[in-house]
Amino acid sequence: MADVRIDGVGKKYAGRAILSDLSLTLNDGECFTLLGPSGCGKTVLMRLIAGFETPDSGLISIGGEAVANAATGQMVPPDKRGLGMVFQDYAVWPHMSVFDNVAYPLKLAGTDAVALRERTLRAVGLVGLDGLEARLPSQLSGGQQQRVALARALVSEPRLLLLDEPLNNLDANLREEMRFEIKALQQKLGITILYVTHDQEIALGISDRIAVMDENGALRQIGAPEEVYERPVDDFVFRFLGIANFLPVRRDGDLLYIGGSMAAWVGPPPDKAGAKFTAGFRPSDVLLGRDEGSQPGLPGVVRRASFLGAQVDYLIDIAGTLVRAALPSHECLARNLLFVEGDRCRVELATVQWFAGEIVAGERA
């Protein structure tokens, strides 16, 4: 069992609270991602779980065994916690071959030569580096070096794998490839993974569950990727999981208007009481049409049009508020939706997230 329980954990540096009374549970065999901005305490929490830091308060247990207890002073050393860990800088030894890098934890543990070779080659094979055992890191690509670090973390057959921004130093294509490989490995081996990142795309792609942290180290929402993305609890979570558009809407009697203008709101009504609301939506939620005749939707003016290959990105002015729209290029071509700056258009919204009050773009609750 490799479930992880974090109960009321706190940590301060130089009198500043990084984590305060944080509680969290990771289920055995799941890939759990901590997602949040830089400096929010994600890596601090991972180091506390790994045993590189001591909590000021609270309890951490792995597989039902307490590994850190601030109340009693109990502290299990990192090498006794059954962990594997991969950092963003790979941390492979440049003078050692692939085989020796991967085998290093087994050598430290005094594993006999036959078992060491067998387990090392198995770990190398798991990450797709068969035949490269004799190469030095300088003879490998960045993605291959990251695989070496991953194999080294797996060779000890850990019950918990900690991954701290391991794909940051890879290019976009390699990041995507390694993201899928990490998920496939987790499913194949059935181990528990705690993944730390600020990259929402990676988090959504590999996680069974996601915890979104804010800059103060507080947990805003925990849930499956689809739940957190489709039903964010607040505008912070909504903003952090992708490009966010916010359109102010006010209620005047039985009528709805956009912001302080007299432009009528056309779309689903707010699901909240009050006089002021904000409609939140993604660029992909925007459905564009030509401003012709009785075309439905909100009136807009195109302020910027950018062809990005697979999609066209538009910046649209709706009653004084600028919003982003992203349409597939083939759809724009097929439906005569290639706009230029200054064109008038009509905007409909496929999905709207309603937030109480007026939210200013660029500000977070």
C-alpha positions as CSV (number, residue, x, y, z in Angstrom):
1,M,0.0,0.0,0.0
2,A,1.3,3.5,-0.9
3,D,-1.5,5.8,0.1
4,V,-0.2,9.1,1.5
5,R,-1.9,11.1,4.3
6,I,-0.9,14.6,5.1
7,D,-2.7,15.9,8.2
8,G,-2.4,19.6,9.4
9,V,1.1,20.1,8.0
10,G,2.7,23.5,8.4
11,K,6.1,24.8,7.4
12,K,7.8,28.2,7.8
13,Y,11.0,29.7,6.5
14,A,12.4,32.8,8.2
15,G,9.1,33.3,10.0
16,R,7.1,33.2,6.8
17,A,4.4,30.5,6.5
18,I,4.8,28.5,3.3
19,L,2.3,25.9,4.2
20,S,-0.4,26.2,7.0
21,D,-2.5,23.4,8.3
22,L,-2.5,21.6,5.0
23,S,-4.4,18.3,4.8
24,L,-4.4,16.0,1.8
25,T,-4.8,12.3,0.9
26,L,-3.3,10.4,-2.0
27,N,-4.9,7.1,-2.8
28,D,-2.9,4.0,-3.4
29,G,-2.1,3.5,-7.1
30,E,-3.2,6.9,-8.4
31,C,-1.4,9.7,-10.2
32,F,-2.0,12.8,-8.1
33,T,-0.8,16.2,-9.3
34,L,-0.1,19.3,-7.3
35,L,-0.8,22.2,-9.6
36,G,0.0,25.8,-8.7
37,P,2.0,28.9,-9.5
38,S,5.8,29.1,-8.7
39,G,6.5,29.8,-5.1
40,C,3.2,28.4,-3.7
41,G,4.8,25.6,-1.7
42,K,4.4,22.6,-4.1
43,T,8.1,21.6,-3.9
44,V,8.2,22.2,-0.2
45,L,5.4,19.8,0.3
46,M,7.1,17.2,-1.9
47,R,10.4,17.6,0.1
48,L,8.5,17.1,3.3
49,I,7.0,13.9,2.0
50,A,10.4,12.8,0.8
51,G,12.0,13.5,4.2
52,F,14.4,16.3,3.0
53,E,12.6,18.8,5.2
54,T,11.0,18.5,8.6
55,P,7.4,19.8,9.2
56,D,6.9,22.4,11.9
57,S,3.5,20.9,12.6
58,G,1.3,18.0,11.5
59,L,1.7,14.4,10.5
60,I,2.8,12.6,7.3
61,S,2.2,8.9,6.8
62,I,2.9,6.6,3.8
63,G,1.1,3.3,3.6
64,G,-0.2,3.6,7.1
65,E,3.2,4.3,8.6
66,A,4.0,7.6,10.1
67,V,7.2,9.0,8.5
68,A,7.1,12.5,10.0
69,N,5.3,13.7,13.2
70,A,6.0,17.2,14.4
71,A,4.3,16.5,17.7
72,T,6.6,13.6,18.7
73,G,9.7,14.5,16.6
74,Q,9.5,11.3,14.7
75,M,11.4,11.5,11.4
76,V,12.0,8.5,9.1
77,P,15.1,9.0,6.9
78,P,14.4,9.5,3.2
79,D,16.1,6.2,2.2
80,K,13.8,4.3,4.6
81,R,10.5,5.7,3.1
82,G,10.3,3.5,0.0
83,L,10.4,6.5,-2.4
84,G,11.7,7.2,-5.9
85,M,12.2,10.8,-6.9
86,V,12.9,12.7,-10.2
87,F,13.9,16.3,-10.4
88,Q,13.6,18.8,-13.3
89,D,17.3,19.0,-13.8
90,Y,17.7,15.2,-14.3
91,A,20.6,14.9,-11.8
92,V,22.3,12.1,-13.8
93,W,26.0,11.7,-13.2
94,P,27.9,12.7,-16.3
95,H,30.9,10.3,-15.7
96,M,28.7,7.3,-15.3
97,S,27.1,5.1,-18.0
98,V,23.4,4.7,-18.3
99,F,23.7,1.3,-16.5
100,D,25.7,2.7,-13.6
101,N,23.4,5.7,-13.2
102,V,20.4,3.5,-13.0
103,A,22.1,0.9,-10.8
104,Y,23.5,3.4,-8.3
105,P,20.6,3.1,-5.7
106,L,21.0,-0.7,-5.7
107,K,24.8,-0.4,-5.2
108,L,24.2,1.8,-2.2
109,A,21.7,-0.8,-0.8
110,G,24.3,-3.6,-1.2
111,T,22.2,-5.6,-3.7
112,D,24.0,-8.6,-5.0
113,A,25.5,-8.5,-8.5
114,V,23.1,-10.8,-10.2
115,A,20.0,-9.1,-8.8
116,L,21.5,-5.7,-9.5
117,R,22.1,-6.5,-13.1
118,E,18.6,-8.0,-13.6
119,R,16.7,-5.2,-11.9
120,T,18.8,-2.5,-13.6
121,L,18.2,-3.9,-17.1
122,R,14.5,-4.3,-16.3
123,A,14.3,-0.6,-15.3
124,V,16.2,0.5,-18.4
125,G,13.8,-1.5,-20.5
126,L,10.8,0.0,-18.8
127,V,11.8,3.5,-20.0
128,G,12.7,2.4,-23.5
129,L,16.5,2.6,-23.3
130,D,17.4,-1.0,-24.2
131,G,20.8,-1.1,-26.0
132,L,22.0,2.2,-24.6
133,E,23.3,0.9,-21.3
134,A,26.9,1.7,-22.0
135,R,26.4,5.3,-23.2
136,L,27.3,8.4,-21.2
137,P,24.8,11.1,-20.6
138,S,26.6,13.4,-23.0
139,Q,25.8,10.9,-25.7
140,L,22.1,11.1,-25.0
141,S,19.3,13.5,-25.9
142,G,17.5,15.5,-23.2
143,G,14.6,13.1,-23.3
144,Q,16.8,10.1,-23.0
145,Q,18.6,11.6,-20.0
146,Q,15.2,12.2,-18.3
147,R,14.4,8.5,-19.0
148,V,17.7,7.6,-17.2
149,A,16.6,9.6,-14.1
150,L,13.2,7.9,-14.3
151,A,14.7,4.5,-14.5
152,R,17.0,5.2,-11.5
153,A,13.9,6.2,-9.5
154,L,12.1,3.0,-10.5
155,V,14.9,0.5,-10.0
156,S,14.4,0.3,-6.3
157,E,10.8,-0.7,-6.9
158,P,9.4,2.3,-4.8
159,R,5.9,2.3,-3.4
160,L,5.7,6.1,-4.1
161,L,7.2,8.0,-7.0
162,L,7.8,11.8,-6.6
163,L,8.1,13.8,-9.7
164,D,9.1,17.5,-9.3
165,E,8.7,19.4,-12.6
166,P,10.6,16.6,-14.4
167,L,9.7,17.7,-18.0
168,N,10.5,21.4,-17.7
169,N,13.8,21.3,-19.5
170,L,12.4,19.4,-22.5
171,D,11.1,20.8,-25.7
172,A,7.4,20.8,-26.4
173,N,7.4,17.5,-28.5
174,L,9.5,15.7,-25.9
175,R,7.3,17.0,-23.0
176,E,4.2,15.6,-24.7
177,E,5.9,12.2,-25.4
178,M,7.3,11.8,-21.9
179,R,3.9,12.8,-20.4
180,F,2.2,9.9,-22.1
181,E,5.1,7.5,-21.1
182,I,4.9,8.5,-17.5
183,K,1.2,7.8,-17.4
184,A,1.6,4.5,-19.2
185,L,4.3,3.5,-16.7
186,Q,2.1,4.4,-13.8
187,Q,-0.7,2.3,-15.1
188,K,1.6,-0.7,-15.9
189,L,3.4,-0.7,-12.5
190,G,0.4,0.4,-10.4
191,I,2.6,2.7,-8.2
192,T,1.4,5.9,-6.6
193,I,2.8,9.0,-8.2
194,L,2.8,12.6,-6.8
195,Y,3.5,15.0,-9.6
196,V,4.4,18.6,-9.0
197,T,4.0,21.2,-11.8
198,H,2.7,24.6,-12.8
199,D,1.9,23.3,-16.3
200,Q,-1.9,22.8,-16.5
201,E,-1.7,20.8,-19.8
202,I,0.6,18.2,-18.3
203,A,-1.6,18.0,-15.1
204,L,-4.8,17.5,-17.0
205,G,-3.1,14.9,-19.3
206,I,-1.6,12.5,-16.7
207,S,-3.6,12.9,-13.5
208,D,-6.3,10.8,-11.8
209,R,-6.8,13.7,-9.5
210,I,-5.5,17.3,-9.3
211,A,-5.1,19.6,-6.4
212,V,-4.9,23.3,-7.3
213,M,-2.9,25.4,-4.9
214,D,-2.8,29.2,-4.8
215,E,0.2,31.5,-4.2
216,N,-0.4,31.3,-0.4
217,G,-0.1,27.5,-0.3
218,A,-3.9,26.9,0.2
219,L,-5.7,24.2,-1.6
220,R,-8.5,25.7,-3.8
221,Q,-9.9,22.6,-5.3
222,I,-9.3,18.8,-5.5
223,G,-10.9,16.6,-8.1
224,A,-10.6,14.6,-11.3
225,P,-9.2,16.6,-14.3
226,E,-12.6,16.9,-16.0
227,E,-14.3,18.0,-12.8
228,V,-11.7,20.7,-12.0
229,Y,-11.7,22.0,-15.6
230,E,-15.4,21.9,-16.2
231,R,-16.6,22.9,-12.7
232,P,-14.1,25.2,-11.1
233,V,-15.0,26.3,-7.6
234,D,-13.8,29.9,-8.2
235,D,-12.2,32.2,-10.7
236,F,-8.7,31.4,-9.5
237,V,-9.0,27.8,-10.5
238,F,-10.8,28.8,-13.8
239,R,-7.9,31.1,-14.7
240,F,-5.2,28.7,-13.7
241,L,-6.4,25.9,-15.9
242,G,-6.2,27.7,-19.2
243,I,-6.8,31.0,-21.0
244,A,-9.8,32.6,-19.3
245,N,-12.2,35.2,-20.8
246,F,-14.4,37.3,-18.4
247,L,-17.4,39.3,-19.6
248,P,-19.2,41.5,-17.0
249,V,-23.0,41.1,-17.0
250,R,-25.4,43.2,-14.9
251,R,-29.1,42.7,-14.1
252,D,-31.5,45.6,-14.4
253,G,-35.0,44.4,-13.5
254,D,-35.8,41.5,-15.7
255,L,-33.1,42.4,-18.3
256,L,-29.5,41.6,-18.6
257,Y,-26.8,43.9,-20.1
258,I,-23.1,43.6,-20.8
259,G,-21.0,45.6,-18.2
260,G,-22.0,49.2,-18.0
261,S,-23.3,49.3,-21.6
262,M,-26.8,49.1,-23.0
263,A,-25.8,46.0,-25.1
264,A,-28.2,43.2,-24.2
265,W,-26.8,39.9,-22.9
266,V,-27.8,37.1,-25.3
267,G,-27.2,33.7,-23.9
268,P,-27.8,31.5,-20.9
269,P,-28.9,33.6,-17.8
270,P,-26.8,33.7,-14.6
271,D,-27.5,30.8,-12.2
272,K,-26.9,33.2,-9.2
273,A,-28.8,35.9,-7.4
274,G,-27.6,39.5,-7.4
275,A,-27.1,42.4,-9.7
276,K,-23.6,41.9,-11.0
277,F,-22.0,38.8,-12.5
278,T,-19.2,37.6,-14.6
279,A,-19.5,35.2,-17.5
280,G,-16.3,33.1,-17.7
281,F,-15.5,31.1,-20.8
282,R,-12.6,29.7,-22.8
283,P,-11.5,30.8,-26.3
284,S,-12.7,27.4,-27.6
285,D,-16.2,28.1,-26.2
286,V,-16.6,31.1,-28.6
287,L,-18.7,30.4,-31.7
288,L,-18.2,33.1,-34.3
289,G,-20.5,34.2,-37.2
290,R,-20.7,37.0,-39.7
291,D,-22.6,40.1,-38.7
292,E,-25.2,39.7,-41.3
293,G,-29.0,40.3,-41.2
294,S,-30.6,38.6,-38.1
295,Q,-27.5,36.6,-37.2
296,P,-27.9,35.6,-33.5
297,G,-25.3,36.4,-30.8
298,L,-23.5,39.3,-29.2
299,P,-22.2,42.0,-31.5
300,G,-18.4,42.1,-31.6
301,V,-15.5,43.8,-33.5
302,V,-12.3,41.9,-34.4
303,R,-9.3,43.8,-32.9
304,R,-6.6,41.2,-33.8
305,A,-6.5,38.1,-36.1
306,S,-3.6,35.7,-35.8
307,F,-3.2,32.6,-38.0
308,L,-1.4,29.9,-35.9
309,G,-1.5,27.0,-38.3
310,A,-4.1,24.6,-36.9
311,Q,-6.2,27.4,-35.5
312,V,-6.9,31.1,-35.9
313,D,-6.7,33.2,-32.7
314,Y,-9.0,36.3,-32.5
315,L,-9.1,39.2,-30.1
316,I,-12.7,40.5,-30.1
317,D,-14.2,43.6,-28.5
318,I,-17.6,43.0,-27.0
319,A,-19.1,46.2,-25.7
320,G,-15.7,47.4,-24.5
321,T,-14.4,44.1,-23.1
322,L,-11.7,42.2,-25.0
323,V,-12.0,38.4,-25.2
324,R,-10.0,35.7,-27.0
325,A,-11.5,33.3,-29.5
326,A,-9.8,30.2,-31.0
327,L,-11.3,28.5,-34.1
328,P,-9.9,25.6,-36.1
329,S,-8.4,26.9,-39.3
330,H,-10.3,24.4,-41.5
331,E,-13.6,25.6,-40.0
332,C,-12.7,29.2,-40.7
333,L,-11.9,28.3,-44.3
334,A,-15.0,26.2,-44.8
335,R,-17.5,28.7,-43.2
336,N,-16.0,32.0,-44.4
337,L,-14.8,32.9,-40.9
338,L,-11.4,34.3,-41.8
339,F,-11.8,37.8,-40.3
340,V,-9.4,40.7,-40.5
341,E,-8.9,43.6,-38.0
342,G,-11.9,45.9,-37.9
343,D,-14.5,43.3,-39.1
344,R,-17.8,43.1,-37.3
345,C,-18.9,39.7,-36.1
346,R,-21.4,37.9,-33.9
347,V,-20.4,35.9,-30.9
348,E,-22.3,33.0,-29.3
349,L,-21.0,31.0,-26.3
350,A,-21.1,27.2,-26.1
351,T,-20.4,27.1,-22.4
352,V,-20.5,29.7,-19.6
353,Q,-19.1,29.6,-16.0
354,W,-21.0,32.1,-13.9
355,F,-19.1,33.9,-11.1
356,A,-20.7,36.3,-8.6
357,G,-19.7,40.0,-8.8
358,E,-17.6,41.7,-11.4
359,I,-14.2,40.1,-12.0
360,V,-11.5,42.3,-13.6
361,A,-9.3,40.5,-16.1
362,G,-5.8,39.9,-14.8
363,E,-7.0,39.9,-11.1
364,R,-7.5,36.8,-9.0
365,A,-9.7,36.2,-6.1
